[in-house]
Amino acid sequence: MKKLSLIPFLFFAVTAFGQDKIAEVEKNLTGTIQVTGERPFTIQERMAYYNLKGVSVAVIQNYKLAWAKGYGWADDSLKVPVTPQTLFQAASISKSFNGLGVLKLAQDQKLDLYKDINTYLTTWQFPYDSLSGGKKITTADLLSHTAGLTVHGFGGYKPGSQLPTVVQILNGTPPANSAPVRSMYAPGIRAEYSGGGITISQLIVTDITHQNYADYMQKTVLQPLGMTLSTFALPPLQRKVTLASGYNDQGKRKDGRYHLYPEMAAASLWTNPTDLSRYIIETQLAYEGKSARVLNQNYTRLRLTPYHNKQYGLGVVLLTTDSTSYFSHSGGNEGFTSVYYGSLKGGNGVVVMVNSDNSNIISEIVNSVAKVYGFKGLYFSKVKNRITLPASAIQSFIGKYQLSKDFIITVTEESSQLYAQAPGQGKLLFIPASPSRFFTTGSPLEIEFKKDAAGKIIAMTIYNNGHLQEAKKIE
C-alpha cells in the first residue's frame, strides 16, 4: 500500500455525532464481493490501491445534507486539494438534469412529450428510415432511452480543439468524432442507452427556447435548485471555481486536464456532491408535493415513473431492492466517474464523485454508507469463501485464451496468485473458490477452467451477471 500522509482531508463542519458517522463510513469500505475473514478497508487504503487522486462524497439523511467531504487532490501536480466545493465532471449525470429542463418545457406547455420530435426540431430534422418501422420518435422516447437510436456515448474533445456544432454531432460530420445518430430499430421496443438521443433533446431545447443550452439550464434548473457552483458551460468559466483534473486508471493526469463535451445534455455538467444533494432533496420533496422549484409533483412523479421498461424513467435510472425504491444515475467521462442515489421515500441518498477512470471505489463507498446509515437496498456486497491452491495448480492455468478474433485474455501467475488481463484493461486478481473456479472482488465476474480427458486445460468459461462466454486456450 502507498503511504497517504500527504493527502489532505477537508470537510464541512458537522456535529460530533456526524463526525462519528463519517469515521465509520471511512473505515467500512467493502467491494461487490468480500472474501470470508477479510476486514473492511479504509477510504485511504482504497484510494492508494486504485491509484486515485481525489474523491468527493455527500450523504443525505431525512431530507437534509448530513455531511460532505473531499479527499485527496483535485490536481496532484499542483497540490490543489479536493474540498466539498471542488467541481467534477458529472458526465452522464447530466442526463438527469436535462430531463428536468425538458420536462419544464412540457410543464409550461411548450412541448408535448408524446409528439414526433420533428414537430419541435427546426434547425435539423431526424432522418427517419425503414429501421424506425414507420413509428415516430417522441421526446419521452429520447429521455427514457427507448427511441431505438445509435451512439451510446461520447469521447469529448481536448481543450483547444475545434468543437462541432450539435447538428454536426448528430450527422457525424467533421469535426465531430462520433458516428451519426440514427435508428437501430423502431422506438418503444426496448431500452438501448443512447447519448445520441439525449443530444437530440438538447437541440429540441434550444430550438424551442432560442437560448444557449447552458444558459437555459442555468436559469431554469440549476439556479432554482440552489446549485450555485454548478454549470453546463464549457470551461474556461467566467468565475473563480476549482475544477478537478481527470486521471486515468494508473493515476496519470489526462492531457489538457479534462475533455470538453459540446454534447451538453449528455455529458457536460460540472458539479459537486453538495450541489447534487440539493437536486436530490428537491426531487424528493417535489415527489411528495412539498416543493416545486423546477417541476411540480405531477411532472416529478412522471419523471420518476418507468417508461416502456422498468429500468428508465425520464432522465433517471430506477432501482427497487429490499422494498426500497431509488432514482439514480452514474457518470463516466474521460478521467471522471460518479454516481448518485436518492430514495423515493424517507429523504435519504448518497453521492460519490472521483477524478479517475477507475470507478471501483464508488460502489465500495456506497456499500459503506448503506451499512453505516442503514439505507436499505443500497448494500451490494456478498461474502465468498476462498480456498488455498498450491503454486503448481495456479501455474497450470497460465496462458492465452481467445474469446473472439481480436479479444485475447492473458492469464498469469504472480506470487502464487492468479491474474487475468483483457485487451486495454488492467490486470484483475482472481481468487480460488474451488480447484477450477475463481472470482474477483471488484465485480460479480467469475472464471472457470475446463480440462480435457487427459487433464489438460483447454478453455476458460467467463461468468458475468448471469451471462457466460467461453474462451479457448490458444497457448
Secondary structure, DSSP 8 states (H G I E B T S, - for coil): ----TT--EEE----HHHHHHHHHHHT-B--SEEETT---B-HHHHHHHTT--EEEEEEEETTEEEEEEEEEEEETTTTEE--TT-BEE-GGGHHHHHHHHHHHHHHTTS--TTSBGGGT-SS------GGGTT---BHHHHHTT-S-B-------B-TTS----HHHHHHT-TT--S----BSS-TTSS----HHHHHHHHHHHHHHH-S-HHHHHIIIIITTTT--S-B-S-SS-SS---B---B-TTS-B-TTSS-B-S-HHHH--EE-HHHHHHHHHHHHHHHTTS--SSS-HHHHHHHTS--SSSSB-SSSEEEEETTEEEEEEEEEETTEEEEEEEESSSS-EEEEEESSS--HHHHHHHHHHHHHHT-TT----EEE------HHHHHTT-EEEEEETTEEEEEEEETTEEEEE-TTS--EEEEESSSSEEE-SSSS-EEEEEE-TTS-EEEEEEEETTEEEEEEE--
